[in-house]
Amino acid sequence: MDLWIRSQDRKYLGKINEVLYAKVEDKHTLYIHLAHMTFPLGVYESEERALEVLYEIQYQITLGYKIKIDVDDYDLTYEMPKE
């Protein structure tokens, strides 16, 4: 199972292996790390909201593993919510 994520600005769509949270200045951001570079997926008003979105991504991954029992080539796409 692969999880696809579309970035908040809708300019990136790709398979994701990991997502990380970081607070830089006053921005609560979820990032991906690709080929030794870090790219923002979405920026949120609070840490609580960013972690809520991260939980939603985790839920989609869990759901995909449950569905994969019946469907061999099932891929999930998650669109980062705008704030």
PyMOL Python script that loads the backbone (N, CA, C, O; Angstrom):
from pymol import cmd

cmd.read_pdbstr("""\
ATOM      1  N   MET A   1       0.842  -1.171   0.000  1.00  0.00           N
ATOM      2  CA  MET A   1       0.000   0.000   0.000  1.00  0.00           C
ATOM      3  C   MET A   1       0.887   1.234   0.000  1.00  0.00           C
ATOM      4  O   MET A   1       1.852   1.326   0.759  1.00  0.00           O
ATOM      5  N   ASP A   2       0.546   2.171  -0.855  1.00  0.00           N
ATOM      6  CA  ASP A   2       1.251   3.437  -0.896  1.00  0.00           C
ATOM      7  C   ASP A   2       0.285   4.548  -0.530  1.00  0.00           C
ATOM      8  O   ASP A   2      -0.877   4.531  -0.936  1.00  0.00           O
ATOM      9  N   LEU A   3       0.769   5.513   0.239  1.00  0.00           N
ATOM     10  CA  LEU A   3      -0.039   6.678   0.555  1.00  0.00           C
ATOM     11  C   LEU A   3       0.439   7.833  -0.308  1.00  0.00           C
ATOM     12  O   LEU A   3       1.617   8.188  -0.291  1.00  0.00           O
ATOM     13  N   TRP A   4      -0.455   8.400  -1.040  1.00  0.00           N
ATOM     14  CA  TRP A   4      -0.187   9.586  -1.839  1.00  0.00           C
ATOM     15  C   TRP A   4      -0.723  10.782  -1.071  1.00  0.00           C
ATOM     16  O   TRP A   4      -1.790  10.707  -0.462  1.00  0.00           O
ATOM     17  N   ILE A   5       0.015  11.886  -1.099  1.00  0.00           N
ATOM     18  CA  ILE A   5      -0.437  13.120  -0.448  1.00  0.00           C
ATOM     19  C   ILE A   5      -0.318  14.268  -1.432  1.00  0.00           C
ATOM     20  O   ILE A   5       0.687  14.412  -2.127  1.00  0.00           O
ATOM     21  N   ARG A   6      -1.377  15.093  -1.477  1.00  0.00           N
ATOM     22  CA  ARG A   6      -1.346  16.329  -2.252  1.00  0.00           C
ATOM     23  C   ARG A   6      -1.126  17.453  -1.261  1.00  0.00           C
ATOM     24  O   ARG A   6      -1.815  17.548  -0.246  1.00  0.00           O
ATOM     25  N   SER A   7      -0.148  18.315  -1.569  1.00  0.00           N
ATOM     26  CA  SER A   7       0.211  19.397  -0.649  1.00  0.00           C
ATOM     27  C   SER A   7      -0.927  20.411  -0.519  1.00  0.00           C
ATOM     28  O   SER A   7      -1.843  20.454  -1.339  1.00  0.00           O
ATOM     29  N   GLN A   8      -0.843  21.205   0.513  1.00  0.00           N
ATOM     30  CA  GLN A   8      -1.864  22.195   0.813  1.00  0.00           C
ATOM     31  C   GLN A   8      -2.031  23.194  -0.337  1.00  0.00           C
ATOM     32  O   GLN A   8      -3.145  23.624  -0.635  1.00  0.00           O
ATOM     33  N   ASP A   9      -0.926  23.555  -0.975  1.00  0.00           N
ATOM     34  CA  ASP A   9      -1.009  24.499  -2.100  1.00  0.00           C
ATOM     35  C   ASP A   9      -1.373  23.803  -3.410  1.00  0.00           C
ATOM     36  O   ASP A   9      -1.480  24.449  -4.452  1.00  0.00           O
ATOM     37  N   ARG A  10      -1.567  22.468  -3.354  1.00  0.00           N
ATOM     38  CA  ARG A  10      -1.986  21.628  -4.474  1.00  0.00           C
ATOM     39  C   ARG A  10      -0.937  21.517  -5.585  1.00  0.00           C
ATOM     40  O   ARG A  10      -1.258  21.066  -6.685  1.00  0.00           O
ATOM     41  N   LYS A  11       0.302  21.918  -5.318  1.00  0.00           N
ATOM     42  CA  LYS A  11       1.355  21.886  -6.323  1.00  0.00           C
ATOM     43  C   LYS A  11       2.206  20.626  -6.259  1.00  0.00           C
ATOM     44  O   LYS A  11       3.066  20.419  -7.115  1.00  0.00           O
ATOM     45  N   TYR A  12       1.982  19.792  -5.268  1.00  0.00           N
ATOM     46  CA  TYR A  12       2.759  18.557  -5.121  1.00  0.00           C
ATOM     47  C   TYR A  12       1.803  17.396  -4.886  1.00  0.00           C
ATOM     48  O   TYR A  12       0.881  17.493  -4.076  1.00  0.00           O
ATOM     49  N   LEU A  13       2.028  16.314  -5.590  1.00  0.00           N
ATOM     50  CA  LEU A  13       1.319  15.062  -5.358  1.00  0.00           C
ATOM     51  C   LEU A  13       2.351  13.954  -5.476  1.00  0.00           C
ATOM     52  O   LEU A  13       2.984  13.800  -6.521  1.00  0.00           O
ATOM     53  N   GLY A  14       2.523  13.188  -4.419  1.00  0.00           N
ATOM     54  CA  GLY A  14       3.521  12.131  -4.474  1.00  0.00           C
ATOM     55  C   GLY A  14       3.325  11.099  -3.387  1.00  0.00           C
ATOM     56  O   GLY A  14       2.572  11.301  -2.434  1.00  0.00           O
ATOM     57  N   LYS A  15       4.029   9.975  -3.554  1.00  0.00           N
ATOM     58  CA  LYS A  15       4.019   8.923  -2.551  1.00  0.00           C
ATOM     59  C   LYS A  15       4.866   9.372  -1.373  1.00  0.00           C
ATOM     60  O   LYS A  15       5.949   9.930  -1.548  1.00  0.00           O
ATOM     61  N   ILE A  16       4.372   9.130  -0.202  1.00  0.00           N
ATOM     62  CA  ILE A  16       5.005   9.623   1.011  1.00  0.00           C
ATOM     63  C   ILE A  16       5.441   8.455   1.879  1.00  0.00           C
ATOM     64  O   ILE A  16       4.682   7.510   2.099  1.00  0.00           O
ATOM     65  N   ASN A  17       6.673   8.531   2.371  1.00  0.00           N
ATOM     66  CA  ASN A  17       7.166   7.523   3.311  1.00  0.00           C
ATOM     67  C   ASN A  17       7.149   8.035   4.738  1.00  0.00           C
ATOM     68  O   ASN A  17       7.010   7.250   5.676  1.00  0.00           O
ATOM     69  N   GLU A  18       7.288   9.340   4.913  1.00  0.00           N
ATOM     70  CA  GLU A  18       7.265   9.903   6.263  1.00  0.00           C
ATOM     71  C   GLU A  18       6.830  11.355   6.221  1.00  0.00           C
ATOM     72  O   GLU A  18       7.049  12.060   5.236  1.00  0.00           O
ATOM     73  N   VAL A  19       6.210  11.786   7.306  1.00  0.00           N
ATOM     74  CA  VAL A  19       5.772  13.168   7.482  1.00  0.00           C
ATOM     75  C   VAL A  19       6.240  13.596   8.854  1.00  0.00           C
ATOM     76  O   VAL A  19       6.124  12.839   9.818  1.00  0.00           O
ATOM     77  N   LEU A  20       6.774  14.816   8.951  1.00  0.00           N
ATOM     78  CA  LEU A  20       7.209  15.294  10.262  1.00  0.00           C
ATOM     79  C   LEU A  20       6.641  16.665  10.568  1.00  0.00           C
ATOM     80  O   LEU A  20       6.361  17.455   9.666  1.00  0.00           O
ATOM     81  N   TYR A  21       6.474  16.937  11.853  1.00  0.00           N
ATOM     82  CA  TYR A  21       5.960  18.211  12.345  1.00  0.00           C
ATOM     83  C   TYR A  21       7.114  19.044  12.867  1.00  0.00           C
ATOM     84  O   TYR A  21       8.027  18.528  13.512  1.00  0.00           O
ATOM     85  N   ALA A  22       7.065  20.347  12.580  1.00  0.00           N
ATOM     86  CA  ALA A  22       8.048  21.272  13.152  1.00  0.00           C
ATOM     87  C   ALA A  22       7.405  22.644  13.303  1.00  0.00           C
ATOM     88  O   ALA A  22       6.575  23.059  12.495  1.00  0.00           O
ATOM     89  N   LYS A  23       7.811  23.327  14.357  1.00  0.00           N
ATOM     90  CA  LYS A  23       7.386  24.710  14.554  1.00  0.00           C
ATOM     91  C   LYS A  23       8.582  25.587  14.234  1.00  0.00           C
ATOM     92  O   LYS A  23       9.627  25.494  14.878  1.00  0.00           O
ATOM     93  N   VAL A  24       8.416  26.438  13.236  1.00  0.00           N
ATOM     94  CA  VAL A  24       9.461  27.381  12.838  1.00  0.00           C
ATOM     95  C   VAL A  24       8.851  28.761  12.954  1.00  0.00           C
ATOM     96  O   VAL A  24       7.885  29.095  12.268  1.00  0.00           O
ATOM     97  N   GLU A  25       9.438  29.559  13.841  1.00  0.00           N
ATOM     98  CA  GLU A  25       8.867  30.851  14.214  1.00  0.00           C
ATOM     99  C   GLU A  25       7.461  30.597  14.724  1.00  0.00           C
ATOM    100  O   GLU A  25       7.304  29.841  15.683  1.00  0.00           O
ATOM    101  N   ASP A  26       6.436  31.184  14.135  1.00  0.00           N
ATOM    102  CA  ASP A  26       5.064  30.957  14.618  1.00  0.00           C
ATOM    103  C   ASP A  26       4.266  30.042  13.703  1.00  0.00           C
ATOM    104  O   ASP A  26       3.042  29.972  13.813  1.00  0.00           O
ATOM    105  N   LYS A  27       4.941  29.346  12.808  1.00  0.00           N
ATOM    106  CA  LYS A  27       4.248  28.483  11.860  1.00  0.00           C
ATOM    107  C   LYS A  27       4.362  27.021  12.283  1.00  0.00           C
ATOM    108  O   LYS A  27       5.451  26.527  12.578  1.00  0.00           O
ATOM    109  N   HIS A  28       3.235  26.352  12.305  1.00  0.00           N
ATOM    110  CA  HIS A  28       3.162  24.931  12.651  1.00  0.00           C
ATOM    111  C   HIS A  28       3.017  24.183  11.327  1.00  0.00           C
ATOM    112  O   HIS A  28       1.975  24.257  10.676  1.00  0.00           O
ATOM    113  N   THR A  29       4.059  23.470  10.940  1.00  0.00           N
ATOM    114  CA  THR A  29       4.134  22.943   9.583  1.00  0.00           C
ATOM    115  C   THR A  29       4.394  21.440   9.575  1.00  0.00           C
ATOM    116  O   THR A  29       5.150  20.916  10.393  1.00  0.00           O
ATOM    117  N   LEU A  30       3.748  20.767   8.634  1.00  0.00           N
ATOM    118  CA  LEU A  30       4.024  19.362   8.364  1.00  0.00           C
ATOM    119  C   LEU A  30       4.891  19.308   7.118  1.00  0.00           C
ATOM    120  O   LEU A  30       4.586  19.946   6.111  1.00  0.00           O
ATOM    121  N   TYR A  31       5.980  18.539   7.191  1.00  0.00           N
ATOM    122  CA  TYR A  31       6.969  18.462   6.119  1.00  0.00           C
ATOM    123  C   TYR A  31       7.134  17.030   5.636  1.00  0.00           C
ATOM    124  O   TYR A  31       6.794  16.071   6.328  1.00  0.00           O
ATOM    125  N   ILE A  32       7.669  16.919   4.420  1.00  0.00           N
ATOM    126  CA  ILE A  32       8.176  15.646   3.921  1.00  0.00           C
ATOM    127  C   ILE A  32       9.651  15.841   3.626  1.00  0.00           C
ATOM    128  O   ILE A  32      10.112  16.957   3.391  1.00  0.00           O
ATOM    129  N   HIS A  33      10.374  14.748   3.643  1.00  0.00           N
ATOM    130  CA  HIS A  33      11.809  14.778   3.368  1.00  0.00           C
ATOM    131  C   HIS A  33      12.058  13.894   2.147  1.00  0.00           C
ATOM    132  O   HIS A  33      11.812  12.688   2.179  1.00  0.00           O
ATOM    133  N   LEU A  34      12.551  14.514   1.069  1.00  0.00           N
ATOM    134  CA  LEU A  34      12.823  13.790  -0.170  1.00  0.00           C
ATOM    135  C   LEU A  34      14.220  14.115  -0.659  1.00  0.00           C
ATOM    136  O   LEU A  34      14.575  15.287  -0.790  1.00  0.00           O
ATOM    137  N   ALA A  35      14.997  13.117  -0.924  1.00  0.00           N
ATOM    138  CA  ALA A  35      16.324  13.294  -1.531  1.00  0.00           C
ATOM    139  C   ALA A  35      17.129  14.402  -0.853  1.00  0.00           C
ATOM    140  O   ALA A  35      17.623  15.312  -1.519  1.00  0.00           O
ATOM    141  N   HIS A  36      17.256  14.326   0.437  1.00  0.00           N
ATOM    142  CA  HIS A  36      18.048  15.267   1.229  1.00  0.00           C
ATOM    143  C   HIS A  36      17.506  16.704   1.202  1.00  0.00           C
ATOM    144  O   HIS A  36      18.242  17.651   1.481  1.00  0.00           O
ATOM    145  N   MET A  37      16.225  16.864   0.868  1.00  0.00           N
ATOM    146  CA  MET A  37      15.588  18.174   0.891  1.00  0.00           C
ATOM    147  C   MET A  37      14.280  18.049   1.663  1.00  0.00           C
ATOM    148  O   MET A  37      13.657  16.988   1.680  1.00  0.00           O
ATOM    149  N   THR A  38      13.877  19.128   2.293  1.00  0.00           N
ATOM    150  CA  THR A  38      12.647  19.139   3.063  1.00  0.00           C
ATOM    151  C   THR A  38      11.657  20.094   2.405  1.00  0.00           C
ATOM    152  O   THR A  38      12.005  21.217   2.040  1.00  0.00           O
ATOM    153  N   PHE A  39      10.411  19.626   2.261  1.00  0.00           N
ATOM    154  CA  PHE A  39       9.372  20.421   1.619  1.00  0.00           C
ATOM    155  C   PHE A  39       8.156  20.510   2.528  1.00  0.00           C
ATOM    156  O   PHE A  39       7.775  19.515   3.145  1.00  0.00           O
ATOM    157  N   PRO A  40       7.537  21.695   2.621  1.00  0.00           N
ATOM    158  CA  PRO A  40       6.324  21.812   3.436  1.00  0.00           C
ATOM    159  C   PRO A  40       5.116  21.208   2.719  1.00  0.00           C
ATOM    160  O   PRO A  40       4.929  21.403   1.518  1.00  0.00           O
ATOM    161  N   LEU A  41       4.313  20.481   3.466  1.00  0.00           N
ATOM    162  CA  LEU A  41       3.048  19.956   2.944  1.00  0.00           C
ATOM    163  C   LEU A  41       1.886  20.851   3.315  1.00  0.00           C
ATOM    164  O   LEU A  41       0.962  21.040   2.525  1.00  0.00           O
ATOM    165  N   GLY A  42       1.932  21.408   4.532  1.00  0.00           N
ATOM    166  CA  GLY A  42       0.842  22.255   5.001  1.00  0.00           C
ATOM    167  C   GLY A  42       1.250  23.050   6.223  1.00  0.00           C
ATOM    168  O   GLY A  42       2.054  22.595   7.037  1.00  0.00           O
ATOM    169  N   VAL A  43       0.686  24.251   6.347  1.00  0.00           N
ATOM    170  CA  VAL A  43       0.970  25.147   7.470  1.00  0.00           C
ATOM    171  C   VAL A  43      -0.338  25.396   8.205  1.00  0.00           C
ATOM    172  O   VAL A  43      -1.372  25.645   7.585  1.00  0.00           O
ATOM    173  N   TYR A  44      -0.284  25.325   9.554  1.00  0.00           N
ATOM    174  CA  TYR A  44      -1.494  25.423  10.358  1.00  0.00           C
ATOM    175  C   TYR A  44      -1.346  26.444  11.479  1.00  0.00           C
ATOM    176  O   TYR A  44      -0.237  26.811  11.866  1.00  0.00           O
ATOM    177  N   GLU A  45      -2.486  26.893  11.987  1.00  0.00           N
ATOM    178  CA  GLU A  45      -2.545  27.945  13.001  1.00  0.00           C
ATOM    179  C   GLU A  45      -1.964  27.520  14.345  1.00  0.00           C
ATOM    180  O   GLU A  45      -1.439  28.347  15.090  1.00  0.00           O
ATOM    181  N   SER A  46      -2.059  26.237  14.649  1.00  0.00           N
ATOM    182  CA  SER A  46      -1.627  25.773  15.966  1.00  0.00           C
ATOM    183  C   SER A  46      -0.985  24.398  15.869  1.00  0.00           C
ATOM    184  O   SER A  46      -1.158  23.679  14.885  1.00  0.00           O
ATOM    185  N   GLU A  47      -0.244  24.052  16.905  1.00  0.00           N
ATOM    186  CA  GLU A  47       0.337  22.715  16.994  1.00  0.00           C
ATOM    187  C   GLU A  47      -0.774  21.678  17.042  1.00  0.00           C
ATOM    188  O   GLU A  47      -0.679  20.621  16.418  1.00  0.00           O
ATOM    189  N   GLU A  48      -1.825  21.991  17.785  1.00  0.00           N
ATOM    190  CA  GLU A  48      -2.949  21.056  17.912  1.00  0.00           C
ATOM    191  C   GLU A  48      -3.539  20.715  16.541  1.00  0.00           C
ATOM    192  O   GLU A  48      -3.814  19.548  16.262  1.00  0.00           O
ATOM    193  N   ARG A  49      -3.733  21.715  15.689  1.00  0.00           N
ATOM    194  CA  ARG A  49      -4.310  21.466  14.361  1.00  0.00           C
ATOM    195  C   ARG A  49      -3.332  20.672  13.492  1.00  0.00           C
ATOM    196  O   ARG A  49      -3.753  19.754  12.788  1.00  0.00           O
ATOM    197  N   ALA A  50      -2.058  20.999  13.524  1.00  0.00           N
ATOM    198  CA  ALA A  50      -1.064  20.274  12.730  1.00  0.00           C
ATOM    199  C   ALA A  50      -1.025  18.802  13.142  1.00  0.00           C
ATOM    200  O   ALA A  50      -0.955  17.918  12.289  1.00  0.00           O
ATOM    201  N   LEU A  51      -1.071  18.544  14.444  1.00  0.00           N
ATOM    202  CA  LEU A  51      -1.049  17.165  14.926  1.00  0.00           C
ATOM    203  C   LEU A  51      -2.354  16.436  14.607  1.00  0.00           C
ATOM    204  O   LEU A  51      -2.359  15.222  14.407  1.00  0.00           O
ATOM    205  N   GLU A  52      -3.450  17.178  14.560  1.00  0.00           N
ATOM    206  CA  GLU A  52      -4.729  16.596  14.154  1.00  0.00           C
ATOM    207  C   GLU A  52      -4.651  16.121  12.696  1.00  0.00           C
ATOM    208  O   GLU A  52      -5.128  15.034  12.371  1.00  0.00           O
ATOM    209  N   VAL A  53      -4.058  16.925  11.834  1.00  0.00           N
ATOM    210  CA  VAL A  53      -3.885  16.537  10.431  1.00  0.00           C
ATOM    211  C   VAL A  53      -2.954  15.337  10.337  1.00  0.00           C
ATOM    212  O   VAL A  53      -3.200  14.423   9.550  1.00  0.00           O
ATOM    213  N   LEU A  54      -1.894  15.331  11.125  1.00  0.00           N
ATOM    214  CA  LEU A  54      -0.977  14.192  11.142  1.00  0.00           C
ATOM    215  C   LEU A  54      -1.715  12.920  11.569  1.00  0.00           C
ATOM    216  O   LEU A  54      -1.469  11.846  11.021  1.00  0.00           O
ATOM    217  N   TYR A  55      -2.609  13.040  12.534  1.00  0.00           N
ATOM    218  CA  TYR A  55      -3.418  11.900  12.952  1.00  0.00           C
ATOM    219  C   TYR A  55      -4.309  11.415  11.803  1.00  0.00           C
ATOM    220  O   TYR A  55      -4.471  10.210  11.608  1.00  0.00           O
ATOM    221  N   GLU A  56      -4.888  12.360  11.039  1.00  0.00           N
ATOM    222  CA  GLU A  56      -5.730  11.985   9.903  1.00  0.00           C
ATOM    223  C   GLU A  56      -4.923  11.183   8.874  1.00  0.00           C
ATOM    224  O   GLU A  56      -5.427  10.220   8.296  1.00  0.00           O
ATOM    225  N   ILE A  57      -3.673  11.588   8.654  1.00  0.00           N
ATOM    226  CA  ILE A  57      -2.803  10.855   7.738  1.00  0.00           C
ATOM    227  C   ILE A  57      -2.548   9.448   8.283  1.00  0.00           C
ATOM    228  O   ILE A  57      -2.596   8.471   7.536  1.00  0.00           O
ATOM    229  N   GLN A  58      -2.281   9.351   9.575  1.00  0.00           N
ATOM    230  CA  GLN A  58      -2.073   8.048  10.213  1.00  0.00           C
ATOM    231  C   GLN A  58      -3.310   7.172  10.039  1.00  0.00           C
ATOM    232  O   GLN A  58      -3.193   5.982   9.744  1.00  0.00           O
ATOM    233  N   TYR A  59      -4.473   7.745  10.219  1.00  0.00           N
ATOM    234  CA  TYR A  59      -5.722   7.001  10.066  1.00  0.00           C
ATOM    235  C   TYR A  59      -5.861   6.465   8.642  1.00  0.00           C
ATOM    236  O   TYR A  59      -6.271   5.320   8.447  1.00  0.00           O
ATOM    237  N   GLN A  60      -5.522   7.287   7.648  1.00  0.00           N
ATOM    238  CA  GLN A  60      -5.607   6.848   6.256  1.00  0.00           C
ATOM    239  C   GLN A  60      -4.664   5.671   5.992  1.00  0.00           C
ATOM    240  O   GLN A  60      -5.014   4.739   5.269  1.00  0.00           O
ATOM    241  N   ILE A  61      -3.477   5.719   6.577  1.00  0.00           N
ATOM    242  CA  ILE A  61      -2.531   4.617   6.425  1.00  0.00           C
ATOM    243  C   ILE A  61      -3.103   3.352   7.054  1.00  0.00           C
ATOM    244  O   ILE A  61      -3.053   2.282   6.448  1.00  0.00           O
ATOM    245  N   THR A  62      -3.643   3.464   8.257  1.00  0.00           N
ATOM    246  CA  THR A  62      -4.240   2.319   8.950  1.00  0.00           C
ATOM    247  C   THR A  62      -5.403   1.761   8.151  1.00  0.00           C
ATOM    248  O   THR A  62      -5.533   0.545   8.009  1.00  0.00           O
ATOM    249  N   LEU A  63      -6.241   2.629   7.633  1.00  0.00           N
ATOM    250  CA  LEU A  63      -7.378   2.208   6.822  1.00  0.00           C
ATOM    251  C   LEU A  63      -6.895   1.474   5.580  1.00  0.00           C
ATOM    252  O   LEU A  63      -7.474   0.460   5.193  1.00  0.00           O
ATOM    253  N   GLY A  64      -5.850   1.973   4.963  1.00  0.00           N
ATOM    254  CA  GLY A  64      -5.303   1.330   3.773  1.00  0.00           C
ATOM    255  C   GLY A  64      -4.809  -0.077   4.049  1.00  0.00           C
ATOM    256  O   GLY A  64      -5.014  -0.976   3.233  1.00  0.00           O
ATOM    257  N   TYR A  65      -4.160  -0.281   5.191  1.00  0.00           N
ATOM    258  CA  TYR A  65      -3.697  -1.627   5.536  1.00  0.00           C
ATOM    259  C   TYR A  65      -4.871  -2.569   5.774  1.00  0.00           C
ATOM    260  O   TYR A  65      -4.794  -3.749   5.432  1.00  0.00           O
ATOM    261  N   LYS A  66      -5.943  -2.068   6.350  1.00  0.00           N
ATOM    262  CA  LYS A  66      -7.117  -2.905   6.571  1.00  0.00           C
ATOM    263  C   LYS A  66      -7.774  -3.272   5.246  1.00  0.00           C
ATOM    264  O   LYS A  66      -8.198  -4.411   5.056  1.00  0.00           O
ATOM    265  N   ILE A  67      -7.859  -2.308   4.327  1.00  0.00           N
ATOM    266  CA  ILE A  67      -8.480  -2.547   3.028  1.00  0.00           C
ATOM    267  C   ILE A  67      -7.621  -3.475   2.183  1.00  0.00           C
ATOM    268  O   ILE A  67      -8.151  -4.274   1.411  1.00  0.00           O
ATOM    269  N   LYS A  68      -6.305  -3.381   2.317  1.00  0.00           N
ATOM    270  CA  LYS A  68      -5.381  -4.155   1.490  1.00  0.00           C
ATOM    271  C   LYS A  68      -5.593  -5.658   1.638  1.00  0.00           C
ATOM    272  O   LYS A  68      -5.208  -6.430   0.759  1.00  0.00           O
ATOM    273  N   ILE A  69      -6.190  -6.067   2.721  1.00  0.00           N
ATOM    274  CA  ILE A  69      -6.484  -7.486   2.898  1.00  0.00           C
ATOM    275  C   ILE A  69      -7.339  -7.992   1.737  1.00  0.00           C
ATOM    276  O   ILE A  69      -7.172  -9.126   1.288  1.00  0.00           O
ATOM    277  N   ASP A  70      -8.263  -7.142   1.247  1.00  0.00           N
ATOM    278  CA  ASP A  70      -9.168  -7.531   0.169  1.00  0.00           C
ATOM    279  C   ASP A  70      -8.746  -7.018  -1.205  1.00  0.00           C
ATOM    280  O   ASP A  70      -9.134  -7.599  -2.218  1.00  0.00           O
ATOM    281  N   VAL A  71      -7.963  -5.946  -1.264  1.00  0.00           N
ATOM    282  CA  VAL A  71      -7.613  -5.305  -2.529  1.00  0.00           C
ATOM    283  C   VAL A  71      -6.100  -5.197  -2.614  1.00  0.00           C
ATOM    284  O   VAL A  71      -5.489  -4.488  -1.815  1.00  0.00           O
ATOM    285  N   ASP A  72      -5.489  -5.878  -3.557  1.00  0.00           N
ATOM    286  CA  ASP A  72      -4.033  -5.938  -3.653  1.00  0.00           C
ATOM    287  C   ASP A  72      -3.387  -4.623  -4.071  1.00  0.00           C
ATOM    288  O   ASP A  72      -2.350  -4.256  -3.517  1.00  0.00           O
ATOM    289  N   ASP A  73      -3.957  -3.910  -5.016  1.00  0.00           N
ATOM    290  CA  ASP A  73      -3.308  -2.716  -5.562  1.00  0.00           C
ATOM    291  C   ASP A  73      -4.010  -1.438  -5.133  1.00  0.00           C
ATOM    292  O   ASP A  73      -4.219  -0.542  -5.951  1.00  0.00           O
ATOM    293  N   TYR A  74      -4.368  -1.347  -3.895  1.00  0.00           N
ATOM    294  CA  TYR A  74      -5.102  -0.186  -3.401  1.00  0.00           C
ATOM    295  C   TYR A  74      -4.135   0.899  -2.933  1.00  0.00           C
ATOM    296  O   TYR A  74      -3.303   0.657  -2.059  1.00  0.00           O
ATOM    297  N   ASP A  75      -4.244   2.085  -3.509  1.00  0.00           N
ATOM    298  CA  ASP A  75      -3.455   3.230  -3.082  1.00  0.00           C
ATOM    299  C   ASP A  75      -4.390   4.283  -2.507  1.00  0.00           C
ATOM    300  O   ASP A  75      -5.509   4.458  -2.989  1.00  0.00           O
ATOM    301  N   LEU A  76      -3.935   4.975  -1.488  1.00  0.00           N
ATOM    302  CA  LEU A  76      -4.717   6.044  -0.884  1.00  0.00           C
ATOM    303  C   LEU A  76      -4.146   7.389  -1.277  1.00  0.00           C
ATOM    304  O   LEU A  76      -2.931   7.535  -1.409  1.00  0.00           O
ATOM    305  N   THR A  77      -5.005   8.368  -1.465  1.00  0.00           N
ATOM    306  CA  THR A  77      -4.560   9.748  -1.676  1.00  0.00           C
ATOM    307  C   THR A  77      -5.173  10.602  -0.581  1.00  0.00           C
ATOM    308  O   THR A  77      -6.379  10.550  -0.340  1.00  0.00           O
ATOM    309  N   TYR A  78      -4.331  11.390   0.082  1.00  0.00           N
ATOM    310  CA  TYR A  78      -4.779  12.282   1.148  1.00  0.00           C
ATOM    311  C   TYR A  78      -4.478  13.704   0.719  1.00  0.00           C
ATOM    312  O   TYR A  78      -3.341  14.019   0.368  1.00  0.00           O
ATOM    313  N   GLU A  79      -5.487  14.570   0.744  1.00  0.00           N
ATOM    314  CA  GLU A  79      -5.280  15.976   0.404  1.00  0.00           C
ATOM    315  C   GLU A  79      -5.123  16.771   1.691  1.00  0.00           C
ATOM    316  O   GLU A  79      -5.984  16.727   2.570  1.00  0.00           O
ATOM    317  N   MET A  80      -4.010  17.500   1.792  1.00  0.00           N
ATOM    318  CA  MET A  80      -3.758  18.315   2.969  1.00  0.00           C
ATOM    319  C   MET A  80      -4.844  19.383   3.073  1.00  0.00           C
ATOM    320  O   MET A  80      -5.060  20.132   2.121  1.00  0.00           O
ATOM    321  N   PRO A  81      -5.529  19.465   4.213  1.00  0.00           N
ATOM    322  CA  PRO A  81      -6.576  20.479   4.363  1.00  0.00           C
ATOM    323  C   PRO A  81      -5.983  21.880   4.472  1.00  0.00           C
ATOM    324  O   PRO A  81      -4.927  22.093   5.067  1.00  0.00           O
ATOM    325  N   LYS A  82      -6.706  22.826   3.874  1.00  0.00           N
ATOM    326  CA  LYS A  82      -6.287  24.235   3.985  1.00  0.00           C
ATOM    327  C   LYS A  82      -6.797  24.761   5.318  1.00  0.00           C
ATOM    328  O   LYS A  82      -7.821  24.310   5.831  1.00  0.00           O
ATOM    329  N   GLU A  83      -6.082  25.703   5.858  1.00  0.00           N
ATOM    330  CA  GLU A  83      -6.460  26.296   7.135  1.00  0.00           C
ATOM    331  C   GLU A  83      -7.498  27.358   6.905  1.00  0.00           C
ATOM    332  O   GLU A  83      -7.957  27.988   7.858  1.00  0.00           O
TER     333      GLU A  83
END
""", "prot")
cmd.dss("prot")
cmd.show_as("cartoon", "prot")
cmd.util.cbc("prot")
cmd.orient("prot")
